[in-house]
Structure formats: C-alpha cells, structure tokens
Amino acid sequence: MGLHRRACLALAGGAGLALAGCAGKGALLEARQLPVDSAGAGRLVSAFRSEAGLNAVSANGVLGDAAGRQALAMARADRLSHRVAGPLPKRLAAVGYDWGIAVENLGAGYRTIEQAMAGWKQSPDHRRNLLREGATEFGIGLAYAPASEYRYFWALVLAMPMPPRGAGGPFGA
C-alpha cells in the first residue's frame, strides 16, 4: 500500500486552511474507537519535536475527542479524508476548541502509533505538521473497522489555543 493511500494532510492556521485529500471507497462499515495511549503518543511526538529544537506538546482531551471522532468517521466511511467528518475548523469548533494554530495528520493501515509516526515522519507534509512551530497541544484518535482493507484509522491534531483577547502574543493585544 502506497504512502499516499496511507496518509493525507490538512494544514489549518490563523489565516486559513489548505487541504490535500485522499479518495476512498465510501462504503459504510461497522467501526469502533479504540483506546490510544496519549502519554506514549505525546512522548513520541514531543521527542521528534525536541530533536528539531521545538517545544514538547501536551495531551488535550478536547483535541483527543475531535481526533477520535475524525478517526471513527473515516473508519465508518472506509475512506481516508479530512472532510469525511467536516473541515478541521468546524470539527474543532464543534468540540469547543478555539484554535490559533491547528494541523492534522491522518493515516490508515498502521496497527501502532509507532508505525503511524514512522509513516508521518517520511512524508514531507506530515513531517511539517509534526514540527509545526507554535503547537502546544495534541489529540490523537484511533478507530477500527474490521471489514476495511486498512482496518485502523488514525487522526492526530496538533494545535495551539487562541490566546484570550488582550493577552498579547502572536495575535496581538
């Protein structure tokens, strides 16, 4: 299975959203979310960021919920797509996350977070997301669809919340 079929990317930032989607079969499947070791995922992502001189990221349950919903929607649709559950900004708004920076990596077919991370590191666009400056938090989701060719569907969201108005920082006072 090629890298393109296993992983796609969406970049979202304060100025807008850029998408590169992947097509799938579109069949409706039985699927369920699986638990993910967020602490372990955070260590992997943070270690990779640290090698590049960037800050660690911490798990955020709201982002984890958004990532889990996306992974489940992809598994049910048997399709790797950033739009299957709606565009990233709308999905983050739906869980109440007011973002200043948000990027997303998706993957399918990887059985473990280590495999997903290895695939994302090899993809220039996913690597860029993992190393997104300013990201401070992450959420990760995994869903399983036994009848799918891929079976496992991953979603990783890296983000920074929008600072409160008047707080200064990159969005002004």
Disulfide bonds with the S-S distance in Angstrom:
Cys8-Cys22 1.54
